[in-house]
Every structure is written in C-alpha cells, then in structure tokens.
Amino acid sequence: MENLPAGTGGGLAGSDAFSIERGDYLAITGPSGSGKSTLLYLAGGLDRPTQGRVLFDGTEPGVPARWTALRARRIGFVFQSFHLMTGLTAAENVEIAMFGVLRSERQRQRRVAELLDRVRLNHRRDHRISELSAGESQRVAVARALANGPEIVLADEPTGNLDSQTGGEVLNLLEDLRRQEGLALVVVTHDSRVAERAQRVVRLLDGQIVPEDGSGSGA
C-alpha cells in the first residue's frame, strides 16, 4: 500500500493507527463533538497532532510549508459551508486555487472550463457565488477541490447544508469523480445513509476511533 495520510493523536485519545489508501472511499461518523472534523483536518495537515504522527506517502511532512504544498497539489478539501469567496464568480473561485501551480492563464482557463463542465455549471461560470443556490455553490466547491488534480479529497459534511435531493446529487458527483479519477474520497458525515455508501466506515466516540466496519456498499 502506498500511504496517504495516516496517524494518531490530535485529541483522538487512545486511537490506533489509521490509514487512507489510494482509491479508498471512507466515511468518518460519530456524534457531534466526537472528533470527526479533527481527524479530517489532521489528515490534511490543517491541524497538528498533540501526540503521534501524521504521514503522507510514508513520510511526515512536519513543517507547515510542506503541508501547504501538499494541499496545493495533492489534497482537495470540500467544506460544509463551502468556504467560497462570495464576491467572485464561480470560475474565479475555481481558478484561484490554481495560482502558484498553473502559471499559464490559458492553462488555468482551460482547466476551469473543464471542471465546471464536469460539475454541470459551465452555464453559471460568470455568476457570483452570492447568485448561486446552495447546491450550485457546493458543486463549485467540488470543482475547486479538484483544481490541481489531487490524489485525495477530504469532504467535511459536504451534504450538511443541502436538502436531501441536492445532497444526494453532490454525493453522486463526488462518487463519480472518485471512480473516474481514481482518487481517495473521505467524507465526514453524521448521516448514516451517506456513510452506508462508503467502502469503509470509521466511527468515533468521545475522541476515540472504535473498530472499523467494512460493510459499506463501496459506490
């Protein structure tokens, strides 16, 4: 196995080693306050562990600059609250993730068009985020997460601010992209219906990882 983020600690007391493999589809579940988002942020280097280590491809990135470089090129994030710049257009929100990675404006524009087409939003590319629906905004966030061809997408409650139909569409989109790109997908969710779609489920309780369950459908 080629390691993607793995590690222990960061407030997850007593947890054993936890790993994400290439192409994995993993759901992280548990009650509010159990440490779901903390575990996700540790995996992406947004938080640092208070004990234990976090590894990427078998090595410990360590310094923040190394994690920043990994997030720019190899790790994509999708957040429940989208974290988009409302004053910018859909296209600009996707392109901004490419600055410092793709230097050519022509390359960036071509990639933006490709990604917005894949999330079915090219017709809204010039609309500001404030003019988009919640579902459209989340699809922009998915496109931004894929901007630089990451190997893993970490999604923190990606359906949490959406109605059930729109949430299902966003989840279908993430699953389709995972299959097409061969990337790893990790979804934090409190919704058992979302968790059941994953290949593996990691459950947290009171800051501890409880035994893994491989009973998901692996969509």
C-alpha positions, 0 to 999 in steps of 0.5 A: 500500500502506498500511504496517504495520510495516516496517524494518531493523536490530535485529541483522538485519545487512545486511537490506533493507527489509521490509514487512507489508501489510494482509491479508498472511499471512507466515511468518518461518523460519530456524534457531534463533538466526537472528533470527526472534523479533527481527524479530517483536518489532521489528515490534511495537515490543517491541524497538528497532532498533540501526540503521534504522527501524521504521514503522507506517502510514508513520510511526515511532512512536519513543517507547515510549508510542506503541508501547504504544498501538499494541499496545493497539489495533492489534497482537495478539501470540500467544506460544509459551508463551502468556504467560497469567496462570495464576491467572485464568480464561480470560475474565479473561485475555481481558478484561484486555487490554481495560482502558484501551480498553473502559471499559464492563464490559458492553462488555468482557463482551460482547466476551469472550463473543464471542471465546471463542465464536469460539475454541470455549471459551465452555464453559471461560470460568470455568476457570483457565488452570492447568485448561486443556490446552495447546491450550485455553490457546493458543486463549485466547491467540488470543482475547486477541490479538484483544481490541481488534480489531487490524489485525495479529497477530504469532504467535511459534511459536504451534504450538511447544508443541502436538502436531501435531493441536492445532497444526494446529487453532490454525493453522486458527483463526488462518487463519480469523480472518485471512480473516474479519477481514481482518487481517495474520497473521505467524507465526514458525515453524521448521516448514516445513509451517506456513510452506508455508501462508503467502502469503509466506515470509521466511527468515533466516540468521545475522541476515540476511533472504535473498530472499523466496519467494512460493510459499506456498499463501496459506490 
